[in-house]
């Protein structure tokens, strides 16, 4: 396995910046870490493109990063900042024109490497994702059978709460340098706390701290946690600072059409979709009809949920649009889980940026979303009983 990991890493390296590397010496200005429950992301900040090589050494297990014609102008992180998978970070100069960073690894890890060009926030970056290789933890029940560990009561109404962005992705940034990823995580945590206080309701966070999760992974987590509904929380941005107000989105039919095609292409893995009916054993035409019916119902339920949340948000402040908006956001594309995206405010509006940083206003926003969920649950229950 270790040799396979090394090969993957080296292959990615050869597909990096390649020939665009500068002949001048490049500075490695910073080394940042983002920690998720099963992954650590390392980001090397550079002031220019650079040739690099990543390889693995064993006994003890180490990941080595060599930079050509580079110098280190930052500070190495402490062992604590390096996270649970890395025991130590070291640097060296094996030859006059080579900088070497060595990561001493504590656990078996899968490594992937890629380089990023500058954007509005960061310059050149080399990114290494270290993913833990783990096996599911099982426990024995009284019958002697093994069962996977679960959280909460199986009969709970499960609300998966997704704090947008995170880690390397700050989201929108306000004039006071407020980062969207931080305020939406605070709101998400408050929402979970309020939902957990309701009988028969359980909130589950897609991320609990500052790390990035891919958009598809967020919808996968919603399915993993058997979500009854999915709520993604964001803060909006616009060039004109006077624009303000909250908005709520549901999936558009155009977005749903592309998602139907995606699920059909993977229908052999699409059990338990279409309202609990597997499409894996259906022909393409029947599968398309079943999926379309499921997605249509999910969109309708999403709009009902979004409408109730929007009504409650309108009670605590200005709304940008009085109607539920629809778009093809990836996180809304679960074909069988009602999903909404809440733009809590415009972080680019100075007044709303200040409010987003206020603990009391964060509680108000979470309270409005929670009340909208309660309204939806009552309607949902009455429709079922009717």
VOPAGU-2260 file (C-alpha; in pm, 1 decimal, decimal comma):
REM VOPAGU-2260
SITE   aa  ch    i         X         Y         Z
SITE  UNK   A    0       0,0       0,0       0,0
SITE  UNK   A    1     280,0     243,0      85,5
SITE  UNK   A    2     442,7     205,9    -256,1
SITE  UNK   A    3     107,7     269,0    -422,2
SITE  UNK   A    4      59,9     587,5    -218,8
SITE  UNK   A    5     407,8     707,9    -314,8
SITE  UNK   A    6     335,1     646,3    -682,2
SITE  UNK   A    7      12,0     843,9    -666,9
SITE  UNK   A    8     186,4    1134,2    -496,4
SITE  UNK   A    9     473,9    1140,5    -747,4
SITE  UNK   A   10     233,1    1123,3   -1040,7
SITE  UNK   A   11      44,5    1426,6    -914,6
SITE  UNK   A   12     369,5    1614,9    -867,3
SITE  UNK   A   13     464,7    1566,4   -1230,1
SITE  UNK   A   14     135,0    1726,6   -1326,2
SITE  UNK   A   15     204,9    2040,8   -1117,9
SITE  UNK   A   16     336,4    2378,8   -1228,1
SITE  UNK   A   17     600,7    2203,6   -1439,0
SITE  UNK   A   18     779,7    2427,7   -1687,2
SITE  UNK   A   19     628,3    2750,1   -1555,0
SITE  UNK   A   20     859,9    2737,5   -1253,2
SITE  UNK   A   21    1072,6    3049,2   -1225,5
SITE  UNK   A   22    1452,8    3047,9   -1253,6
SITE  UNK   A   23    1464,3    3287,7    -956,6
SITE  UNK   A   24    1464,3    3168,8    -597,0
SITE  UNK   A   25    1114,9    3131,2    -449,7
SITE  UNK   A   26    1016,9    3199,8     -89,0
SITE  UNK   A   27     802,5    2958,2     110,8
SITE  UNK   A   28     633,1    3218,4     328,5
SITE  UNK   A   29     397,9    3009,7     539,5
SITE  UNK   A   30     283,8    2656,6     619,2
SITE  UNK   A   31     -79,3    2626,0     723,2
SITE  UNK   A   32    -278,2    2329,5     855,5
SITE  UNK   A   33    -652,1    2256,3     843,9
SITE  UNK   A   34    -778,3    1961,7    1049,2
SITE  UNK   A   35   -1091,5    1758,4     973,3
SITE  UNK   A   36   -1194,3    1445,3    1167,8
SITE  UNK   A   37   -1034,2    1209,0     913,9
SITE  UNK   A   38    -806,9    1442,6     717,6
SITE  UNK   A   39    -536,3    1702,7     757,7
SITE  UNK   A   40    -469,9    1955,9     482,3
SITE  UNK   A   41    -130,0    2124,5     455,7
SITE  UNK   A   42     -97,4    2440,3     251,7
SITE  UNK   A   43     244,2    2577,3     152,8
SITE  UNK   A   44     219,0    2948,5      68,4
SITE  UNK   A   45     473,8    3054,2    -196,4
SITE  UNK   A   46     558,9    3385,5    -361,0
SITE  UNK   A   47     597,4    3223,8    -702,6
SITE  UNK   A   48     574,5    2896,8    -897,2
SITE  UNK   A   49     829,5    2633,8    -800,5
SITE  UNK   A   50     944,1    2286,8    -899,5
SITE  UNK   A   51     874,1    2034,7    -625,9
SITE  UNK   A   52     887,9    1665,0    -553,4
SITE  UNK   A   53     694,9    1469,2    -290,9
SITE  UNK   A   54     788,0    1118,9    -182,4
SITE  UNK   A   55     745,2     873,7     102,3
SITE  UNK   A   56    1006,8     718,2     332,7
SITE  UNK   A   57     951,5     437,4     581,4
SITE  UNK   A   58    1095,5     318,6     914,1
SITE  UNK   A   59     988,3     562,1    1047,9
SITE  UNK   A   60     704,1     678,8     822,9
SITE  UNK   A   61     775,8    1021,0     669,7
SITE  UNK   A   62     641,6    1236,8     388,8
SITE  UNK   A   63     912,3    1448,1     226,0
SITE  UNK   A   64     861,2    1760,8      16,7
SITE  UNK   A   65    1160,2    1893,5    -181,5
SITE  UNK   A   66    1146,4    2240,5    -337,0
SITE  UNK   A   67    1401,0    2345,0    -603,0
SITE  UNK   A   68    1559,5    2691,2    -572,9
SITE  UNK   A   69    1347,2    2779,7    -268,4
SITE  UNK   A   70    1405,3    2924,9      76,5
SITE  UNK   A   71    1191,8    2913,6     389,7
SITE  UNK   A   72    1099,7    3255,0     530,9
SITE  UNK   A   73     828,9    3148,1     771,9
SITE  UNK   A   74     805,6    2959,2    1100,6
SITE  UNK   A   75     751,2    2587,2    1135,6
SITE  UNK   A   76     426,9    2506,3    1317,5
SITE  UNK   A   77     432,8    2354,7    1662,6
SITE  UNK   A   78     360,4    1984,8    1701,5
SITE  UNK   A   79      18,8    2074,5    1840,6
SITE  UNK   A   80     -72,0    2280,1    1533,0
SITE  UNK   A   81      46,9    2000,3    1304,1
SITE  UNK   A   82    -251,4    1797,3    1420,5
SITE  UNK   A   83    -327,0    1441,0    1527,4
SITE  UNK   A   84    -166,4    1263,2    1230,2
SITE  UNK   A   85     173,5    1437,9    1225,7
SITE  UNK   A   86     415,8    1404,8    1516,9
SITE  UNK   A   87     669,7    1659,0    1394,4
SITE  UNK   A   88     749,9    1899,3    1108,8
SITE  UNK   A   89    1117,3    1951,2    1018,9
SITE  UNK   A   90    1310,5    2139,6     755,3
SITE  UNK   A   91    1653,4    2102,6     603,8
SITE  UNK   A   92    1876,8    2201,0     312,4
SITE  UNK   A   93    2009,3    1876,8     157,2
SITE  UNK   A   94    2185,7    2074,9    -117,9
SITE  UNK   A   95    2253,5    2449,0    -177,7
SITE  UNK   A   96    1953,5    2494,7    -409,0
SITE  UNK   A   97    1704,7    2259,4    -241,1
SITE  UNK   A   98    1468,7    2315,0      51,0
SITE  UNK   A   99    1331,6    2004,4     224,5
SITE  UNK   A  100    1025,7    1982,1     452,2
SITE  UNK   A  101     979,2    1652,2     636,4
SITE  UNK   A  102     654,4    1540,2     801,9
SITE  UNK   A  103     685,4    1260,1    1058,1
SITE  UNK   A  104     361,5    1060,2    1032,9
SITE  UNK   A  105     188,0     885,2    1323,2
SITE  UNK   A  106     -77,4     690,2    1130,9
SITE  UNK   A  107    -131,8     514,7     795,7
SITE  UNK   A  108    -240,5     791,1     557,2
SITE  UNK   A  109    -336,0     836,0     193,8
SITE  UNK   A  110    -170,0    1139,2      40,0
SITE  UNK   A  111    -276,4    1353,2    -254,7
SITE  UNK   A  112     -92,2    1659,3    -383,6
SITE  UNK   A  113    -193,6    1945,7    -608,9
SITE  UNK   A  114     -83,8    2301,1    -683,6
SITE  UNK   A  115    -299,9    2613,5    -702,5
SITE  UNK   A  116    -250,6    2938,9    -890,6
SITE  UNK   A  117    -307,5    3275,5    -717,8
SITE  UNK   A  118    -660,9    3399,3    -653,4
SITE  UNK   A  119    -814,3    3705,4    -484,3
SITE  UNK   A  120    -711,9    3583,7    -137,5
SITE  UNK   A  121    -398,6    3371,4    -173,6
SITE  UNK   A  122     -87,4    3351,0    -390,2
SITE  UNK   A  123      75,0    3035,8    -526,0
SITE  UNK   A  124       4,4    2730,7    -310,3
SITE  UNK   A  125     106,0    2368,6    -286,4
SITE  UNK   A  126    -161,8    2160,0    -113,3
SITE  UNK   A  127    -118,1    1817,3      44,8
SITE  UNK   A  128    -419,5    1627,4     174,4
SITE  UNK   A  129    -342,9    1350,4     422,4
SITE  UNK   A  130    -644,0    1121,2     460,1
SITE  UNK   A  131    -668,3     873,3     743,4
SITE  UNK   A  132    -717,6     508,4     651,1
SITE  UNK   A  133    -982,0     393,0     895,8
SITE  UNK   A  134   -1219,3     101,2     945,1
SITE  UNK   A  135   -1577,2     143,6    1075,1
SITE  UNK   A  136   -1613,0     105,8    1450,3
SITE  UNK   A  137   -1866,7    -161,7    1533,3
SITE  UNK   A  138   -2027,5    -259,7    1861,5
SITE  UNK   A  139   -2207,0    -572,8    1968,8
SITE  UNK   A  140   -2576,1    -559,7    2063,2
SITE  UNK   A  141   -2740,8    -793,6    2321,4
SITE  UNK   A  142   -2837,2   -1040,4    2046,5
SITE  UNK   A  143   -2469,0   -1091,9    1972,3
SITE  UNK   A  144   -2490,1    -924,7    1632,2
SITE  UNK   A  145   -2255,7    -644,9    1533,3
SITE  UNK   A  146   -2402,6    -305,3    1449,7
SITE  UNK   A  147   -2250,9      23,0    1336,3
SITE  UNK   A  148   -2235,2     299,1    1595,0
SITE  UNK   A  149   -2500,5     565,3    1542,3
SITE  UNK   A  150   -2576,2     902,7    1694,2
SITE  UNK   A  151   -2909,4     982,2    1856,5
SITE  UNK   A  152   -3247,8     809,6    1834,4
SITE  UNK   A  153   -3329,3     633,9    1507,2
SITE  UNK   A  154   -3678,4     789,3    1521,9
SITE  UNK   A  155   -3555,8    1149,2    1536,8
SITE  UNK   A  156   -3632,3    1405,8    1268,7
SITE  UNK   A  157   -3279,3    1466,8    1142,3
SITE  UNK   A  158   -3172,0    1810,1    1019,7
SITE  UNK   A  159   -2828,6    1813,3     857,2
SITE  UNK   A  160   -2682,5    2163,2     894,1
SITE  UNK   A  161   -2410,6    2262,4     649,8
SITE  UNK   A  162   -2187,2    2558,7     733,8
SITE  UNK   A  163   -2061,6    2676,5     396,6
SITE  UNK   A  164   -1696,1    2701,4     290,6
SITE  UNK   A  165   -1426,5    2634,6     555,8
SITE  UNK   A  166   -1054,0    2577,7     579,8
SITE  UNK   A  167    -869,2    2702,2     274,1
SITE  UNK   A  168   -1195,6    2844,3     134,8
SITE  UNK   A  169   -1290,1    3154,6     338,7
SITE  UNK   A  170   -1605,2    3231,7     140,9
SITE  UNK   A  171   -1701,9    3596,8     105,7
SITE  UNK   A  172   -1502,5    3853,8     304,6
SITE  UNK   A  173   -1644,1    4174,5     451,3
SITE  UNK   A  174   -1480,9    4517,3     467,0
SITE  UNK   A  175   -1378,7    4445,5     828,7
SITE  UNK   A  176   -1215,0    4121,2     709,7
SITE  UNK   A  177   -1498,1    3909,1     851,5
SITE  UNK   A  178   -1483,8    3570,1     684,0
SITE  UNK   A  179   -1803,7    3400,6     579,1
SITE  UNK   A  180   -1678,1    3056,1     685,0
SITE  UNK   A  181   -1648,6    3167,9    1049,5
SITE  UNK   A  182   -1983,2    3340,3    1098,1
SITE  UNK   A  183   -2185,1    3069,1     922,0
SITE  UNK   A  184   -2019,3    2802,6    1137,9
SITE  UNK   A  185   -2119,7    2996,2    1450,0
SITE  UNK   A  186   -2479,3    3019,4    1322,7
SITE  UNK   A  187   -2480,3    2648,9    1230,4
SITE  UNK   A  188   -2364,5    2550,3    1579,7
SITE  UNK   A  189   -2630,2    2769,4    1739,7
SITE  UNK   A  190   -2897,0    2620,9    1511,2
SITE  UNK   A  191   -2792,9    2268,6    1608,1
SITE  UNK   A  192   -2815,3    2360,5    1975,7
SITE  UNK   A  193   -3167,0    2500,6    1931,7
SITE  UNK   A  194   -3285,9    2202,2    1726,4
SITE  UNK   A  195   -3141,2    1952,3    1972,7
SITE  UNK   A  196   -3349,0    2117,4    2246,1
SITE  UNK   A  197   -3670,2    2018,3    2061,7
SITE  UNK   A  198   -3819,0    1676,7    2141,8
SITE  UNK   A  199   -3770,6    1425,9    1860,4
SITE  UNK   A  200   -3538,8    1652,0    1658,1
SITE  UNK   A  201   -3165,7    1612,9    1605,3
SITE  UNK   A  202   -2926,4    1850,3    1431,9
SITE  UNK   A  203   -2611,5    1714,5    1267,0
SITE  UNK   A  204   -2327,3    1937,7    1145,1
SITE  UNK   A  205   -2141,0    1861,5     822,6
SITE  UNK   A  206   -1836,7    2032,8     976,0
SITE  UNK   A  207   -1768,6    2115,2    1338,9
SITE  UNK   A  208   -1464,5    2337,4    1295,9
SITE  UNK   A  209   -1257,3    2518,7    1034,8
SITE  UNK   A  210   -1191,2    2271,1     752,8
SITE  UNK   A  211   -1309,6    2233,0     396,2
SITE  UNK   A  212   -1554,4    1970,3     269,7
SITE  UNK   A  213   -1622,8    1927,3    -101,6
SITE  UNK   A  214   -1973,2    2016,3    -219,8
SITE  UNK   A  215   -2056,0    1658,6    -320,6
SITE  UNK   A  216   -1925,5    1530,5      11,0
SITE  UNK   A  217   -2173,6    1755,2     192,6
SITE  UNK   A  218   -2468,0    1590,3      14,8
SITE  UNK   A  219   -2312,4    1248,7      77,3
SITE  UNK   A  220   -2298,1    1327,0     449,4
SITE  UNK   A  221   -2666,9    1421,9     442,4
SITE  UNK   A  222   -2745,6    1075,6     305,2
SITE  UNK   A  223   -2507,0     907,7     552,3
SITE  UNK   A  224   -2684,2    1071,7     846,3
SITE  UNK   A  225   -3027,2     982,9     698,8
SITE  UNK   A  226   -3131,2    1347,3     684,4
SITE  UNK   A  227   -3498,1    1438,0     671,5
SITE  UNK   A  228   -3396,5    1785,9     553,4
SITE  UNK   A  229   -3070,1    1959,8     464,0
SITE  UNK   A  230   -2992,9    2327,4     534,2
SITE  UNK   A  231   -2681,6    2498,6     397,0
SITE  UNK   A  232   -2594,3    2828,2     565,6
SITE  UNK   A  233   -2408,0    3108,4     385,3
SITE  UNK   A  234   -2353,0    3484,7     379,4
SITE  UNK   A  235   -2399,1    3669,8      51,7
SITE  UNK   A  236   -2173,1    3922,5    -120,4
SITE  UNK   A  237   -2215,0    4194,7    -381,6
SITE  UNK   A  238   -1992,4    4473,9    -520,8
SITE  UNK   A  239   -2241,0    4743,0    -412,5
SITE  UNK   A  240   -2215,6    4775,9     -35,2
SITE  UNK   A  241   -2569,6    4905,5       6,5
SITE  UNK   A  242   -2723,2    4572,5    -105,6
SITE  UNK   A  243   -2860,7    4387,3     196,7
SITE  UNK   A  244   -3106,0    4129,2     321,3
SITE  UNK   A  245   -3141,0    3753,0     351,9
SITE  UNK   A  246   -3248,6    3505,5      82,3
SITE  UNK   A  247   -3349,4    3140,0      72,3
SITE  UNK   A  248   -3288,5    2909,8    -223,3
SITE  UNK   A  249   -3425,8    2575,2    -336,2
SITE  UNK   A  250   -3315,6    2365,0    -632,9
SITE  UNK   A  251   -3425,1    2479,2    -978,2
SITE  UNK   A  252   -3573,4    2242,6   -1237,4
SITE  UNK   A  253   -3274,2    2306,0   -1462,4
SITE  UNK   A  254   -3040,9    2199,7   -1185,2
SITE  UNK   A  255   -3262,4    1898,2   -1121,0
SITE  UNK   A  256   -3245,0    1793,0   -1487,1
SITE  UNK   A  257   -2866,0    1774,2   -1479,4
SITE  UNK   A  258   -2882,6    1583,9   -1151,2
SITE  UNK   A  259   -3125,3    1329,2   -1297,0
SITE  UNK   A  260   -2875,3    1257,4   -1572,1
SITE  UNK   A  261   -2596,8    1218,0   -1317,7
SITE  UNK   A  262   -2792,1     972,1   -1106,4
SITE  UNK   A  263   -2902,5     774,0   -1410,2
SITE  UNK   A  264   -2541,3     742,3   -1518,8
SITE  UNK   A  265   -2465,6     591,1   -1177,8
SITE  UNK   A  266   -2790,8     402,7   -1132,0
SITE  UNK   A  267   -2616,5      77,1   -1045,9
SITE  UNK   A  268   -2514,6     251,2    -721,6
SITE  UNK   A  269   -2842,3     433,9    -671,7
SITE  UNK   A  270   -3032,4     202,8    -439,8
SITE  UNK   A  271   -3285,6     351,7    -196,7
SITE  UNK   A  272   -3353,6     658,6    -410,1
SITE  UNK   A  273   -3677,9     759,1    -583,6
SITE  UNK   A  274   -3879,2     760,8    -263,7
SITE  UNK   A  275   -3721,1     444,2    -128,1
SITE  UNK   A  276   -3748,5     251,9    -456,1
SITE  UNK   A  277   -3420,4     124,4    -595,7
SITE  UNK   A  278   -3355,5     217,7    -958,2
SITE  UNK   A  279   -3056,8     -12,4    -993,4
SITE  UNK   A  280   -3264,8    -289,9   -1150,4
SITE  UNK   A  281   -3490,4     -67,9   -1366,2
SITE  UNK   A  282   -3451,1      10,5   -1734,9
SITE  UNK   A  283   -3343,1     363,7   -1826,3
SITE  UNK   A  284   -3689,6     494,4   -1911,9
SITE  UNK   A  285   -3854,7     366,4   -1593,1
SITE  UNK   A  286   -3558,2     479,4   -1385,7
SITE  UNK   A  287   -3587,0     829,3   -1532,2
SITE  UNK   A  288   -3959,5     844,1   -1450,7
SITE  UNK   A  289   -3902,7     728,3   -1092,7
SITE  UNK   A  290   -3619,8     972,8   -1037,8
SITE  UNK   A  291   -3815,8    1258,1   -1192,6
SITE  UNK   A  292   -4108,7    1186,5    -960,6
SITE  UNK   A  293   -3877,8    1175,2    -658,7
SITE  UNK   A  294   -3696,6    1496,3    -751,5
SITE  UNK   A  295   -4020,8    1680,3    -828,4
SITE  UNK   A  296   -4158,9    1592,0    -484,3
SITE  UNK   A  297   -3826,6    1684,9    -320,3
SITE  UNK   A  298   -3820,0    2024,8    -492,8
SITE  UNK   A  299   -4179,4    2094,1    -386,8
SITE  UNK   A  300   -4099,1    2000,8     -26,8
SITE  UNK   A  301   -3782,6    2213,8     -44,1
SITE  UNK   A  302   -3984,3    2516,5    -157,0
SITE  UNK   A  303   -4230,4    2466,4     130,9
SITE  UNK   A  304   -3939,9    2448,2     376,7
SITE  UNK   A  305   -3769,2    2749,5     218,8
SITE  UNK   A  306   -4092,8    2954,0     229,8
SITE  UNK   A  307   -4137,2    2892,4     601,2
SITE  UNK   A  308   -3776,1    2979,0     679,4
SITE  UNK   A  309   -3800,4    3296,6     468,2
SITE  UNK   A  310   -4115,3    3405,7     654,6
SITE  UNK   A  311   -3934,4    3375,3     985,9
SITE  UNK   A  312   -3624,4    3556,0     858,9
SITE  UNK   A  313   -3849,6    3843,0     745,4
SITE  UNK   A  314   -3964,9    3881,8    1107,8
SITE  UNK   A  315   -3613,2    3960,4    1233,4
SITE  UNK   A  316   -3477,2    4176,3     951,0
SITE  UNK   A  317   -3478,6    4275,6     587,1
SITE  UNK   A  318   -3507,6    4008,6     318,0
SITE  UNK   A  319   -3338,0    4057,1     -17,1
SITE  UNK   A  320   -3618,2    3878,3    -198,6
SITE  UNK   A  321   -3971,7    3822,7     -71,2
SITE  UNK   A  322   -3993,3    3497,5    -266,1
SITE  UNK   A  323   -3801,0    3171,6    -255,1
SITE  UNK   A  324   -3532,5    3176,1    -522,7
SITE  UNK   A  325   -3425,3    2870,1    -719,5
SITE  UNK   A  326   -3081,6    2778,9    -851,2
SITE  UNK   A  327   -2866,0    2479,0    -937,7
SITE  UNK   A  328   -2638,5    2483,9    -631,6
SITE  UNK   A  329   -2461,9    2149,4    -597,2
SITE  UNK   A  330   -2545,5    2116,6    -226,6
SITE  UNK   A  331   -2917,5    2128,2    -310,4
SITE  UNK   A  332   -2905,0    1835,1    -549,7
SITE  UNK   A  333   -3003,1    1543,2    -329,2
SITE  UNK   A  334   -3287,1    1378,6    -525,4
SITE  UNK   A  335   -3471,1    1257,0    -214,8
SITE  UNK   A  336   -3379,8    1501,4      66,9
SITE  UNK   A  337   -3555,4    1841,6      81,9
SITE  UNK   A  338   -3268,8    2090,5      75,3
SITE  UNK   A  339   -3239,9    2466,9     107,5
SITE  UNK   A  340   -2959,2    2721,9     105,1
SITE  UNK   A  341   -2994,1    3021,3     337,4
SITE  UNK   A  342   -2806,7    3342,0     257,1
SITE  UNK   A  343   -2827,1    3493,8     603,8
SITE  UNK   A  344   -2719,2    3848,0     506,4
SITE  UNK   A  345   -2477,7    4040,7     285,2
SITE  UNK   A  346   -2137,0    4029,2     448,7
SITE  UNK   A  347   -2030,3    4307,5     209,8
SITE  UNK   A  348   -2285,1    4542,6     367,0
SITE  UNK   A  349   -2108,9    4709,7     664,4
SITE  UNK   A  350   -2422,2    4709,2     882,3
SITE  UNK   A  351   -2501,3    4345,8     813,0
SITE  UNK   A  352   -2136,7    4246,1     853,4
SITE  UNK   A  353   -2148,8    4392,0    1204,7
SITE  UNK   A  354   -2470,8    4202,5    1276,7
SITE  UNK   A  355   -2323,3    3875,1    1150,5
SITE  UNK   A  356   -2045,4    3911,8    1409,0
SITE  UNK   A  357   -2296,5    3968,0    1689,6
SITE  UNK   A  358   -2369,3    3660,2    1904,4
SITE  UNK   A  359   -2720,9    3784,7    1975,5
SITE  UNK   A  360   -2796,0    3828,0    1604,3
SITE  UNK   A  361   -2648,3    3488,4    1526,2
SITE  UNK   A  362   -2895,3    3344,3    1777,8
SITE  UNK   A  363   -3177,4    3537,4    1611,1
SITE  UNK   A  364   -3089,6    3399,8    1268,3
SITE  UNK   A  365   -3063,2    3045,7    1406,2
SITE  UNK   A  366   -3394,3    3096,4    1587,3
SITE  UNK   A  367   -3567,2    3210,3    1267,6
SITE  UNK   A  368   -3438,8    2906,4    1076,5
SITE  UNK   A  369   -3540,6    2677,5    1364,0
SITE  UNK   A  370   -3893,2    2823,0    1370,2
SITE  UNK   A  371   -3916,2    2775,1     993,1
SITE  UNK   A  372   -3818,4    2410,7    1038,4
SITE  UNK   A  373   -4084,5    2368,8    1307,7
SITE  UNK   A  374   -4349,9    2518,7    1079,5
SITE  UNK   A  375   -4242,8    2281,9     802,3
SITE  UNK   A  376   -4255,0    1982,6    1038,0
SITE  UNK   A  377   -4609,8    2069,7    1146,5
SITE  UNK   A  378   -4724,3    2104,2     784,7
SITE  UNK   A  379   -4545,6    1784,3     691,8
SITE  UNK   A  380   -4709,9    1596,6     979,5
SITE  UNK   A  381   -5059,0    1729,4     896,8
SITE  UNK   A  382   -5021,3    1637,5     528,3
SITE  UNK   A  383   -4920,4    1283,5     624,2
SITE  UNK   A  384   -5209,1    1243,2     866,9
SITE  UNK   A  385   -5451,1    1391,5     615,2
